[in-house]
Structures are given as C-alpha cells and as structure tokens.
Amino acid sequence: MNQGLTLAEVLAAVKASRSAWYLAMKVGDAPRPFKVTGGRRVAWVRTEVEAYLARRVAERDAAAAPNQPDSSALAEGDQ
C-alpha cells in the first residue's frame, strides 16, 4: 500500500525548499499531491516521490556519462 507523505517529509526527502518544490510541481517536474479525507490536508504518494528522486539521479548520471572517459582508454594511457 502506498503511504502518503506530508510536505515536511517530502521536503526532507528531496532536500528542497518549499518554494522550489512547488515550482517543480508547477512546471510538471514533480508529482502533485492528493487531498486527504476531511479537510485541507494534502499528501504525496511515497512511490511517486521515490520515482521523482530516481529520475533526477538518472538525469544526473546521463548528463555526466559523456564527460567520463572510458575505463579501457584509461588503462591504455597508463602503459
């Protein structure tokens, strides 16, 4: 079962400010919350936040990959 995360839990997980998180939601980068029964409270689906973080890590790794030399090229250069 997916657990709902509070805003404080989401911000702690993604290491972002409240304004940065809401901006990411506005531009469609971050998952949107759902209303919790009985009031104004909202929560985020834990698996969606985890997927957001995994996507950000994958984007970082993909951006860094072209800049990293091939390990075989390093071995050849050492000879």
N, CA, C and O atoms as a GROMACS GRO file, in nm:
protein
  316
    1MET      N    1   0.084  -0.119   0.000
    1MET     CA    2   0.000   0.000   0.000
    1MET      C    3   0.089   0.126   0.000
    1MET      O    4   0.188   0.132   0.072
    2ASN      N    5   0.051   0.222  -0.080
    2ASN     CA    6   0.126   0.347  -0.085
    2ASN      C    7   0.092   0.433   0.036
    2ASN      O    8  -0.025   0.448   0.072
    3GLN      N    9   0.194   0.488   0.096
    3GLN     CA   10   0.172   0.576   0.210
    3GLN      C   11   0.179   0.721   0.163
    3GLN      O   12   0.255   0.755   0.073
    4GLY      N   13   0.098   0.804   0.226
    4GLY     CA   14   0.103   0.946   0.196
    4GLY      C   15   0.209   1.015   0.278
    4GLY      O   16   0.223   0.991   0.398
    5LEU      N   17   0.285   1.102   0.211
    5LEU     CA   18   0.388   1.180   0.279
    5LEU      C   19   0.340   1.322   0.300
    5LEU      O   20   0.273   1.379   0.214
    6THR      N   21   0.373   1.378   0.413
    6THR     CA   22   0.342   1.519   0.438
    6THR      C   23   0.441   1.606   0.362
    6THR      O   24   0.543   1.557   0.314
    7LEU      N   25   0.411   1.734   0.351
    7LEU     CA   26   0.502   1.826   0.284
    7LEU      C   27   0.638   1.825   0.353
    7LEU      O   28   0.741   1.824   0.286
    8ALA      N   29   0.639   1.824   0.484
    8ALA     CA   30   0.766   1.824   0.558
    8ALA      C   31   0.848   1.699   0.524
    8ALA      O   32   0.970   1.708   0.508
    9GLU      N   33   0.783   1.584   0.513
    9GLU     CA   34   0.854   1.460   0.479
    9GLU      C   35   0.908   1.464   0.336
    9GLU      O   36   1.019   1.418   0.310
   10VAL      N   37   0.829   1.520   0.244
   10VAL     CA   38   0.873   1.532   0.105
   10VAL      C   39   0.994   1.624   0.097
   10VAL      O   40   1.094   1.590   0.034
   11LEU      N   41   0.985   1.739   0.160
   11LEU     CA   42   1.096   1.835   0.155
   11LEU      C   43   1.223   1.778   0.216
   11LEU      O   44   1.332   1.805   0.167
   12ALA      N   45   1.209   1.700   0.322
   12ALA     CA   46   1.325   1.636   0.383
   12ALA      C   47   1.385   1.532   0.289
   12ALA      O   48   1.507   1.518   0.281
   13ALA      N   49   1.301   1.460   0.217
   13ALA     CA   50   1.349   1.356   0.127
   13ALA      C   51   1.419   1.414   0.005
   13ALA      O   52   1.523   1.364  -0.037
   14VAL      N   53   1.363   1.520  -0.051
   14VAL     CA   54   1.419   1.576  -0.175
   14VAL      C   55   1.520   1.687  -0.148
   14VAL      O   56   1.583   1.736  -0.242
   15LYS      N   57   1.535   1.726  -0.025
   15LYS     CA   58   1.630   1.832   0.014
   15LYS      C   59   1.606   1.959  -0.066
   15LYS      O   60   1.698   2.016  -0.125
   16ALA      N   61   1.480   2.003  -0.067
   16ALA     CA   62   1.443   2.124  -0.140
   16ALA      C   63   1.364   2.216  -0.049
   16ALA      O   64   1.308   2.174   0.052
   17SER      N   65   1.361   2.343  -0.086
   17SER     CA   66   1.278   2.438  -0.013
   17SER      C   67   1.134   2.422  -0.058
   17SER      O   68   1.105   2.362  -0.161
   18ARG      N   69   1.045   2.476   0.020
   18ARG     CA   70   0.902   2.471  -0.013
   18ARG      C   71   0.876   2.538  -0.148
   18ARG      O   72   0.803   2.483  -0.231
   19SER      N   73   0.935   2.655  -0.170
   19SER     CA   74   0.910   2.726  -0.295
   19SER      C   75   0.968   2.651  -0.415
   19SER      O   76   0.907   2.648  -0.521
   20ALA      N   77   1.086   2.589  -0.399
   20ALA     CA   78   1.146   2.512  -0.508
   20ALA      C   79   1.060   2.391  -0.542
   20ALA      O   80   1.043   2.356  -0.659
   21TRP      N   81   1.005   2.325  -0.439
   21TRP     CA   82   0.922   2.207  -0.461
   21TRP      C   83   0.792   2.246  -0.534
   21TRP      O   84   0.751   2.178  -0.629
   22TYR      N   85   0.729   2.353  -0.490
   22TYR     CA   86   0.605   2.396  -0.555
   22TYR      C   87   0.631   2.443  -0.698
   22TYR      O   88   0.546   2.424  -0.785
   23LEU      N   89   0.747   2.504  -0.724
   23LEU     CA   90   0.782   2.542  -0.860
   23LEU      C   91   0.800   2.418  -0.948
   23LEU      O   92   0.755   2.415  -1.062
   24ALA      N   93   0.866   2.316  -0.894
   24ALA     CA   94   0.884   2.191  -0.968
   24ALA      C   95   0.749   2.128  -1.001
   24ALA      O   96   0.732   2.071  -1.109
   25MET      N   97   0.654   2.136  -0.909
   25MET     CA   98   0.519   2.085  -0.937
   25MET      C   99   0.452   2.168  -1.045
   25MET      O  100   0.386   2.114  -1.134
   26LYS      N  101   0.468   2.300  -1.038
   26LYS     CA  102   0.403   2.390  -1.133
   26LYS      C  103   0.448   2.363  -1.276
   26LYS      O  104   0.367   2.367  -1.368
   27VAL      N  105   0.576   2.337  -1.294
   27VAL     CA  106   0.628   2.312  -1.429
   27VAL      C  107   0.612   2.167  -1.472
   27VAL      O  108   0.650   2.130  -1.583
   28GLY      N  109   0.556   2.084  -1.384
   28GLY     CA  110   0.528   1.944  -1.419
   28GLY      C  111   0.641   1.848  -1.395
   28GLY      O  112   0.636   1.734  -1.442
   29ASP      N  113   0.743   1.890  -1.323
   29ASP     CA  114   0.857   1.803  -1.296
   29ASP      C  115   0.834   1.713  -1.176
   29ASP      O  116   0.878   1.598  -1.175
   30ALA      N  117   0.766   1.763  -1.075
   30ALA     CA  118   0.746   1.690  -0.950
   30ALA      C  119   0.602   1.639  -0.941
   30ALA      O  120   0.511   1.698  -1.001
   31PRO      N  121   0.581   1.530  -0.866
   31PRO     CA  122   0.445   1.477  -0.851
   31PRO      C  123   0.355   1.574  -0.774
   31PRO      O  124   0.402   1.651  -0.691
   32ARG      N  125   0.228   1.567  -0.804
   32ARG     CA  126   0.130   1.653  -0.738
   32ARG      C  127   0.068   1.579  -0.620
   32ARG      O  128   0.062   1.456  -0.620
   33PRO      N  129   0.023   1.652  -0.520
   33PRO     CA  130  -0.037   1.588  -0.402
   33PRO      C  131  -0.181   1.548  -0.426
   33PRO      O  132  -0.242   1.585  -0.527
   34PHE      N  133  -0.234   1.471  -0.333
   34PHE     CA  134  -0.377   1.438  -0.332
   34PHE      C  135  -0.436   1.488  -0.202
   34PHE      O  136  -0.366   1.502  -0.102
   35LYS      N  137  -0.565   1.516  -0.205
   35LYS     CA  138  -0.632   1.563  -0.083
   35LYS      C  139  -0.657   1.447   0.011
   35LYS      O  140  -0.701   1.339  -0.030
   36VAL      N  141  -0.629   1.471   0.136
   36VAL     CA  142  -0.654   1.373   0.240
   36VAL      C  143  -0.797   1.396   0.289
   36VAL      O  144  -0.841   1.510   0.305
   37THR      N  145  -0.867   1.289   0.313
   37THR     CA  146  -1.007   1.298   0.355
   37THR      C  147  -1.025   1.388   0.475
   37THR      O  148  -0.952   1.379   0.573
   38GLY      N  149  -1.124   1.475   0.466
   38GLY     CA  150  -1.166   1.554   0.581
   38GLY      C  151  -1.092   1.685   0.602
   38GLY      O  152  -1.058   1.718   0.715
   39GLY      N  153  -1.068   1.759   0.498
   39GLY     CA  154  -1.010   1.890   0.523
   39GLY      C  155  -0.920   1.939   0.415
   39GLY      O  156  -0.928   1.899   0.299
   40ARG      N  157  -0.831   2.030   0.456
   40ARG     CA  158  -0.741   2.095   0.362
   40ARG      C  159  -0.608   2.023   0.348
   40ARG      O  160  -0.524   2.066   0.269
   41ARG      N  161  -0.588   1.918   0.422
   41ARG     CA  162  -0.460   1.847   0.419
   41ARG      C  163  -0.437   1.779   0.285
   41ARG      O  164  -0.530   1.730   0.221
   42VAL      N  165  -0.311   1.779   0.245
   42VAL     CA  166  -0.272   1.707   0.125
   42VAL      C  167  -0.154   1.617   0.159
   42VAL      O  168  -0.086   1.636   0.260
   43ALA      N  169  -0.131   1.518   0.072
   43ALA     CA  170  -0.019   1.428   0.090
   43ALA      C  171   0.031   1.387  -0.048
   43ALA      O  172  -0.039   1.400  -0.148
   44TRP      N  173   0.154   1.337  -0.050
   44TRP     CA  174   0.215   1.290  -0.175
   44TRP      C  175   0.232   1.140  -0.164
   44TRP      O  176   0.262   1.087  -0.057
   45VAL      N  177   0.214   1.071  -0.275
   45VAL     CA  178   0.231   0.926  -0.279
   45VAL      C  179   0.381   0.896  -0.270
   45VAL      O  180   0.460   0.946  -0.350
   46ARG      N  181   0.416   0.815  -0.173
   46ARG     CA  182   0.557   0.784  -0.146
   46ARG      C  183   0.628   0.730  -0.271
   46ARG      O  184   0.739   0.774  -0.302
   47THR      N  185   0.566   0.638  -0.342
   47THR     CA  186   0.631   0.579  -0.459
   47THR      C  187   0.653   0.682  -0.570
   47THR      O  188   0.749   0.671  -0.646
   48GLU      N  189   0.564   0.781  -0.581
   48GLU     CA  190   0.581   0.886  -0.681
   48GLU      C  191   0.699   0.976  -0.646
   48GLU      O  192   0.774   1.019  -0.734
   49VAL      N  193   0.715   1.005  -0.518
   49VAL     CA  194   0.829   1.088  -0.474
   49VAL      C  195   0.958   1.010  -0.493
   49VAL      O  196   1.059   1.066  -0.537
   50GLU      N  197   0.957   0.881  -0.462
   50GLU     CA  198   1.076   0.798  -0.483
   50GLU      C  199   1.110   0.791  -0.632
   50GLU      O  200   1.228   0.796  -0.668
   51ALA      N  201   1.009   0.780  -0.719
   51ALA     CA  202   1.032   0.777  -0.863
   51ALA      C  203   1.089   0.910  -0.911
   51ALA      O  204   1.176   0.912  -0.998
   52TYR      N  205   1.042   1.020  -0.855
   52TYR     CA  206   1.094   1.153  -0.888
   52TYR      C  207   1.243   1.160  -0.855
   52TYR      O  208   1.324   1.205  -0.937
   53LEU      N  209   1.280   1.113  -0.736
   53LEU     CA  210   1.420   1.114  -0.696
   53LEU      C  211   1.503   1.024  -0.786
   53LEU      O  212   1.614   1.061  -0.825
   54ALA      N  213   1.452   0.906  -0.819
   54ALA     CA  214   1.525   0.814  -0.907
   54ALA      C  215   1.545   0.876  -1.046
   54ALA      O  216   1.651   0.859  -1.106
   55ARG      N  217   1.444   0.946  -1.095
   55ARG     CA  218   1.455   1.013  -1.225
   55ARG      C  219   1.561   1.121  -1.222
   55ARG      O  220   1.639   1.136  -1.316
   56ARG      N  221   1.565   1.197  -1.113
   56ARG     CA  222   1.666   1.304  -1.100
   56ARG      C  223   1.808   1.244  -1.098
   56ARG      O  224   1.899   1.300  -1.158
   57VAL      N  225   1.826   1.134  -1.029
   57VAL     CA  226   1.957   1.068  -1.024
   57VAL      C  227   1.994   1.017  -1.163
   57VAL      O  228   2.108   1.032  -1.206
   58ALA      N  229   1.898   0.956  -1.234
   58ALA     CA  230   1.924   0.906  -1.369
   58ALA      C  231   1.960   1.021  -1.463
   58ALA      O  232   2.049   1.006  -1.547
   59GLU      N  233   1.892   1.135  -1.450
   59GLU     CA  234   1.924   1.252  -1.534
   59GLU      C  235   2.066   1.301  -1.504
   59GLU      O  236   2.140   1.337  -1.596
   60ARG      N  237   2.102   1.303  -1.378
   60ARG     CA  238   2.237   1.344  -1.340
   60ARG      C  239   2.341   1.251  -1.399
   60ARG      O  240   2.442   1.295  -1.454
   61ASP      N  241   2.316   1.120  -1.386
   61ASP     CA  242   2.411   1.022  -1.436
   61ASP      C  243   2.423   1.027  -1.588
   61ASP      O  244   2.532   1.011  -1.643
   62ALA      N  245   2.311   1.048  -1.657
   62ALA     CA  246   2.313   1.056  -1.803
   62ALA      C  247   2.389   1.180  -1.849
   62ALA      O  248   2.460   1.176  -1.949
   63ALA      N  249   2.375   1.288  -1.776
   63ALA     CA  250   2.445   1.412  -1.813
   63ALA      C  251   2.595   1.400  -1.788
   63ALA      O  252   2.674   1.460  -1.860
   64ALA      N  253   2.633   1.324  -1.689
   64ALA     CA  254   2.774   1.310  -1.654
   64ALA      C  255   2.843   1.204  -1.740
   64ALA      O  256   2.965   1.210  -1.756
   65ALA      N  257   2.770   1.110  -1.794
   65ALA     CA  258   2.829   0.998  -1.868
   65ALA      C  259   2.916   1.041  -1.986
   65ALA      O  260   3.025   0.988  -2.000
   66PRO      N  261   2.874   1.135  -2.071
   66PRO     CA  262   2.960   1.172  -2.185
   66PRO      C  263   3.093   1.236  -2.142
   66PRO      O  264   3.189   1.234  -2.219
   67ASN      N  265   3.099   1.291  -2.025
   67ASN     CA  266   3.220   1.358  -1.977
   67ASN      C  267   3.319   1.264  -1.912
   67ASN      O  268   3.433   1.301  -1.886
   68GLN      N  269   3.276   1.141  -1.885
   68GLN     CA  270   3.362   1.047  -1.818
   68GLN      C  271   3.438   0.964  -1.920
   68GLN      O  272   3.376   0.909  -2.012
   69PRO      N  273   3.569   0.954  -1.908
   69PRO     CA  274   3.646   0.874  -2.003
   69PRO      C  275   3.616   0.726  -1.987
   69PRO      O  276   3.583   0.679  -1.878
   70ASP      N  277   3.629   0.654  -2.094
   70ASP     CA  278   3.611   0.509  -2.095
   70ASP      C  279   3.722   0.446  -2.010
   70ASP      O  280   3.837   0.488  -2.019
   71SER      N  281   3.687   0.348  -1.928
   71SER     CA  282   3.788   0.287  -1.841
   71SER      C  283   3.896   0.217  -1.921
   71SER      O  284   4.011   0.210  -1.876
   72SER      N  285   3.864   0.163  -2.040
   72SER     CA  286   3.966   0.098  -2.122
   72SER      C  287   4.065   0.202  -2.176
   72SER      O  288   4.184   0.172  -2.192
   73ALA      N  289   4.017   0.322  -2.205
   73ALA     CA  290   4.106   0.429  -2.252
   73ALA      C  291   4.203   0.469  -2.142
   73ALA      O  292   4.319   0.502  -2.170
   74LEU      N  293   4.158   0.467  -2.019
   74LEU     CA  294   4.248   0.499  -1.908
   74LEU      C  295   4.357   0.394  -1.895
   74LEU      O  296   4.473   0.427  -1.872
   75ALA      N  297   4.319   0.268  -1.910
   75ALA     CA  298   4.416   0.159  -1.898
   75ALA      C  299   4.521   0.169  -2.006
   75ALA      O  300   4.639   0.145  -1.980
   76GLU      N  301   4.481   0.203  -2.130
   76GLU     CA  302   4.574   0.216  -2.240
   76GLU      C  303   4.669   0.334  -2.219
   76GLU      O  304   4.786   0.327  -2.256
   77GLY      N  305   4.619   0.441  -2.160
   77GLY     CA  306   4.701   0.559  -2.139
   77GLY      C  307   4.806   0.540  -2.032
   77GLY      O  308   4.906   0.611  -2.030
   78ASP      N  309   4.785   0.443  -1.943
   78ASP     CA  310   4.878   0.417  -1.835
   78ASP      C  311   4.999   0.340  -1.883
   78ASP      O  312   5.099   0.335  -1.811
   79GLN      N  313   4.995   0.281  -2.001
   79GLN     CA  314   5.104   0.196  -2.047
   79GLN      C  315   5.218   0.273  -2.103
   79GLN      O  316   5.317   0.214  -2.146
   0.00000   0.00000   0.00000
